[in-house]
Amino acid sequence: MRNIKESLFYVKIKPCIEKYLPNYTIEENIKFESTFEFTYGNSGFRDKYETKSCDLLNALNKSGIFIGLLFIKYNYEISKKYKLLDFNSLDEKKEYFNLQSAENIKWNNVGIIITASHNPHNENGVKILDYKGRQINEEYEYYLMDLVNRHLRYLEKNKKCTIDDIVDNIIDCIAHIFEKETGLNIFDNYVFNNIKKLDDIIYKCNIHNTLKANICIGFDTRSSGLPLNNIIIESLNCLNIYKCINNMCYITTPCMHFIINFLNNIFDDNKINTNILTSNNYSIHKKKNDLEYLKKFKLKNNNLIKNLYYFKYSDNTLSGDLNKLHAVNINKEILNNNLYQDNDVHLYAYNSDKFYFDYFIYLFEDLYDYLNKTYNEVLTNNCKEEKIYVDCSNGVASLKIDNFKNIFNILNKKIIKINYINDEDSILNFNCGSEYVYSKKKVPINSPLEEINCKFCTFDGDADRILYFFLDNDKNDYNNFTNNPNVKNTLINNSFNENKNKDNNIVILDGPKIICLFLNCIIKMLSHIKINKEELISEKNIEKIDINIIQTAYVNTSFINYLNNMKKKVSEEIDIFQYININIICTKTGIKYLDNVARKSSIGIFFEPNGHGTIYADINQLNEWSTKLCINKDTSFIALKKYLLFFNQTAGDAIVDFIAIELTLSYLNLNIKQWDNFYKPYPSLYINIMCPKYILQKLKPHPQHEHYLIEPKCLQRKIDEIVNEVDSKNARCFIRPSGTENLIRIFAEAETSKKVNEILEKVKEIISQYLKENQKLSE
């Protein structure tokens, strides 16, 4: 083969790699401004956004290349299977497409989200989703981190190298990963040109087919989302991918998870309800008026967003007789009955996010009607008229929650949005959002503080976290660790002047409280199921199902006590629980660890204290179990399945969880104070201490639950001594290294706030001493 530097791939990708290298200087040797490796944490890459070369731009460039690699991997073999790459002319290909139009060709989507969730507005990040709508596996994380940090790793071993050497090494790394994953040599011009053919072929299938297959890109409301999106497009173009790029623009993270899984697995995953897609004339493609809703918000760059959303790649391969386009029968008789008779035919190649909202509206209405029918109009009777203040954190939920307004009307709830990009000064996550409420224990700006006992909920920037809170004049100050907030908003400041510090009165219902609410609902539905033991063939063959409650070391001890008491009570009082195990499982910190355990459960309920979570159900296990118990036709069992499957089965989803919480409160006939009274949490708090990376690596929490350090033992002994000295009965404290930053996180819980602060101060002292001693040893 010719010199790889003459290959089409090398010539195309080299300038792109050079362009997005992080800042560096060249004196005697090359020196990069940042020498820290970038870690793909639980939430992907995150960092401050700068318009010039920085670590984040480099990460976006490599992430764009990697998502393109996955798209090629998942679809190249399909094209070979149908011999779709064996053409030398366009006419030959067109003729073959007409023959193939009735074929059941199932292509695969992948997704990439540009978001930093609850982080400040001047930061951003990126997260990649595989063909199942899940986060990429650890092997792919390793590949991606190697690509992103390759410039540092190569320089470390080759001090005298040139920038060209570094760029060539990065390109070799890309080619190596590509060949390992696909078996293809991307330096081969034939292979590289075939990628362009693949792009053309899938694009044309997308126009014909109801189900689309693209690299779906979306972002939250940060102004940096648009330029970062363009870096991904530029990186994909370097792989010869131009048309199969669906710029979805504003989208919630859980919506993207759902869409990728839905489009790829609709006929393989029996948890997906296909009814909406089989209804007459239903289509999922983009339409001219999709972005009309943006006029209601004070967003910047609306025209640029519209240009990106409706972007059409110009190429003569798209020209032709549109009359030849026709509906294609795609698996299980799903038809696209729309005729393509306008100049915007390219929009038919791309799905919008509208079907996500239609899907959950359909599931909700079906569930609502069935619960009413089964339980004597329970929801009609219990859905009391109520207003709810929703803090949208000036994030993407601001733009999307209105799509569910009919559901809130059915539930009799008046939704009043606050912090929803309604003026020019709206700033994402600034003194608002779920992380602000959770970590600061303060009310968001623009909250009506006179609304005592009124219901509030709050989302984060990309709408995968939810918390509830209310203001209670009778509240004991067991959660107050903070001083009065210093914010500019006059509404807040005036309210403080008139009403004391309302932050002292905030009562937060966090992830564990949400778990308790949903568990109570599940238990109530199960309690209605009647088992006729005379109908059972053999009880010995009935394997118990698991209801797994998955949490981390950060959850409150009162929550664990509540679960254990509930577990004991139901096992003694409700017959069906002799066939059910309730398990309380603690994992490492990080949503992916909770997610992995939940997916292996019959019913997996997981919520981090910060409000990120959902419920997963294994329908196959539940159906098999119910058949053996002869309850598969029991109306309460059917109601339970409908309830479980309403939850987003791919990721934590703040807006869907919000709807589920409101429906559950009505079903159980509870108000927010009754819900809060499930248990009273012990006071708790966590703080951070800066720590050099080389010392951070010495801290080894228990690999399964992180409740204590296994190394260094001397540090753990001192922590234990402090806890026993301050509050031996109720207190606990643990430390762990951050997974994304050079920080040590210290968590403490005790009987009183005073004791929590005392523990934190003393543990902070011994850690500071430990850091000093280790720094001396390294000198």
Secondary structure, DSSP 8 states (H G I E B T S, - for coil): ---GGGSHHHHHHHHHHHHTS--EEESSSEEES--S----BTTBEEEE--SSS-HHHHHHHHHHHHHHHHHHHHHHHHHHHTTTT--SSHHHHHHHHHHHTTS------EEEEE--TTS-TTEEEEEEE-TTSSB--HHHHHHHHHHHHHHHHHHHH-TT--HHHHHHHHHHHHHHHHHHHHS--TTSHHHHHHHHHHHHHHHHHHHH-SS---EEEEE-S-TTHHHHHHHHHHHHHTTT--SSEEEEEE--HHHHHHHHHHHHHTTT-TTS--HHHHSTT---B--TTTTGGGGGS--S-HHHHHHHHT-----GGG-S-GGG-----BTTTB-------STTGGGGGSB-SHHHHHHHHHHHHHHHHHHHHHTTSHHHHH---EEEEEE-TTSTHHHHGGGGHHHHHHTTEEEEEESSS-STT--TTSS-SHHHHHHH----TT--TT-TT-EEEEE-TTS-BEEEEEE-TT--SSS----------HHHHHHHHHHS-GGGGEEEE-HHHHHHHHHHHHHHHHHT----GGG-S-GGG---EEEEEEEETTS-HHHHHHHHHHHHHHHHH-GGGGGEEEEEEEE-SSHHHHHHHHHTSSEEEEE-TTSBEEEEE-HHHHHHHHHHTT-TT-HHHHHHHHHHHHS-SSS--HHHHHHHHHHHHHHHT--HHHHHTT-----EEEEEEE--HHHHTT-EE-TTT-SSEEESHHHHHHHHHHHHHHHTTT-EEEEEE-SSSSEEEEEEE-SSHHHHHHHHHHHHHHHHHHHHHHHHHH-
